[in-house]
């Protein structure tokens, strides 16, 4: 457990100092495999001076049961798709799952001004296997957009990218760990 905690601190520090604060990032960038996870996407600016009116998050493969947190003044759209490989949850077979969540400001007054900060939240279960997963996020503004969708290629670092996708490091399960809520 100490090894996981030390690794989590190191990865969090690297993520905090290794990525520009201008990007959409996850508040917690480390989680254990096969566990409940609250993904909090931090949006710290608009498109130049233009306010953010929509945030679209693509759910990474292997992340299960994504459910968004509603936001006052914003509508929610949840896109579901058939799974190539169904999984079992609470004794039932799951054959389709959430693949995209979209928050859209109801009015221009509800949009997130560029000078302000906000969070967009969803919950679900991390993949069963350890590794890096990337969350493509599209930020649509009244004028323009930012597509935070780039994933590093072999030998490339996340901070080398102009518009990186949000990163979550999934750590191996500790002995005896399993599905949690």
C-alpha positions, 0 to 999 in steps of 0.5 A: 500500500505504501508503494502505491501511495508513493507512486500516486504522489510521484505521478500526481506531482509529475502531472501537476508540474508537467502539464500546463494549467491551461489544459483541461485536466483531471483533478485526481490523476491516479486511481486503482484498477477495478475501483469506483472513480470520480472523474473531475475535469477542471476547465480553467479558461475559455477559447481566448476571451470567449466563454465555454458553452459546451464540454464533451468528454469521450469515455475511454475504453474499459471505463465502466458505467460512467454517469455524469453529475448534473450542473445547474444551468446546463443540459446533459446528453449521455451517448451509449453504444453497444459493447464489443465485449459485454461485462457483468455488473451486480449479477447482470450482463451489460451489453451497452455502456456510456461512450460520451457525455456532453454538458451544454449551457442552456443560455449564454448567461449560463456559459462559463466565462473565460476568466472563471473556473469550473468542474465537470464531474462523472463517476464510474469504474476504472478498467480492471488492468493497470495502465494509462488511459486518456480522456479526449475532451472537446471544449466548445466556446461561443467563438472557437473551440479547444480539442484536448484530444492528443495522445502521446506516441511512443517516446513522446511525453504528455507535456510535449503535446499542444492539446493533450487529452486528460490522463488517468494512471490506473494502478494495479489492484492491491492484494484482495482489492475488488469492486468498490463503491 
